[in-house]
């Protein structure tokens, strides 16, 4: 796979539309200004340029406010909705 997909992928760490929080930087590629912020998963990047693997280890594309950035699954935490 060599593109960003905006559909759910069986075996991916999150689903499209999941609310997540950026919890840490796993490496130097992390947009550290987003640590502590919440956003919504909008896609999965499997282009393979930095070690992604299909389906379980993509870069996870997250929209935070008016910006978007890509994160490793280890950098994100699912936000549980309070009912």
Secondary structure as GFF3:
##gff-version 3
##sequence-region A 1 83
A	DSSP	beta_strand	4	5	.	.	.	ID=ss1
A	DSSP	beta_strand	19	22	.	.	.	ID=ss2
A	DSSP	three_ten_helix	32	34	.	.	.	ID=ss3
A	DSSP	beta_strand	38	45	.	.	.	ID=ss4
A	DSSP	beta_strand	59	64	.	.	.	ID=ss5
A	DSSP	beta_strand	67	71	.	.	.	ID=ss6
A	DSSP	three_ten_helix	73	75	.	.	.	ID=ss7
A	DSSP	beta_strand	76	78	.	.	.	ID=ss8
###
